[in-house]
Amino acid sequence: MQLGIIGLGRMGGNIARRLMLNGHTTVV
């Protein structure tokens, strides 16, 4: 699963980290 998170600040960063830890490919 690939997700793109742009400009969501701390909440977006935390979500991105969780997704990365879950093994998803995240592009910030």
Secondary structure per residue as TSV (DSSP state, phi and psi in degrees):
chain	resnum	aa	ss	phi	psi
A	1	M	-	360.0	130.7
A	2	Q	E	-116.3	129.4
A	3	L	E	-126.0	144.1
A	4	G	E	-116.1	119.0
A	5	I	-	-120.4	117.6
A	6	I	-	-127.7	123.6
A	7	G	S	67.0	37.5
A	8	L	-	-100.5	2.9
A	9	G	H	69.3	-149.4
A	10	R	H	-63.1	-43.6
A	11	M	H	-61.0	-45.7
A	12	G	H	-61.4	-40.8
A	13	G	H	-62.7	-43.5
A	14	N	H	-64.6	-42.1
A	15	I	H	-63.2	-43.5
A	16	A	H	-60.7	-42.8
A	17	R	H	-62.1	-44.3
A	18	R	H	-61.9	-43.2
A	19	L	H	-63.6	-41.0
A	20	M	H	-63.9	-40.2
A	21	L	H	-66.1	-28.4
A	22	N	T	-81.1	-5.6
A	23	G	T	97.7	14.4
A	24	H	-	-88.1	156.5
A	25	T	E	-91.8	112.2
A	26	T	E	-115.4	130.6
A	27	V	E	-113.3	119.2
A	28	V	-	-105.2	360.0
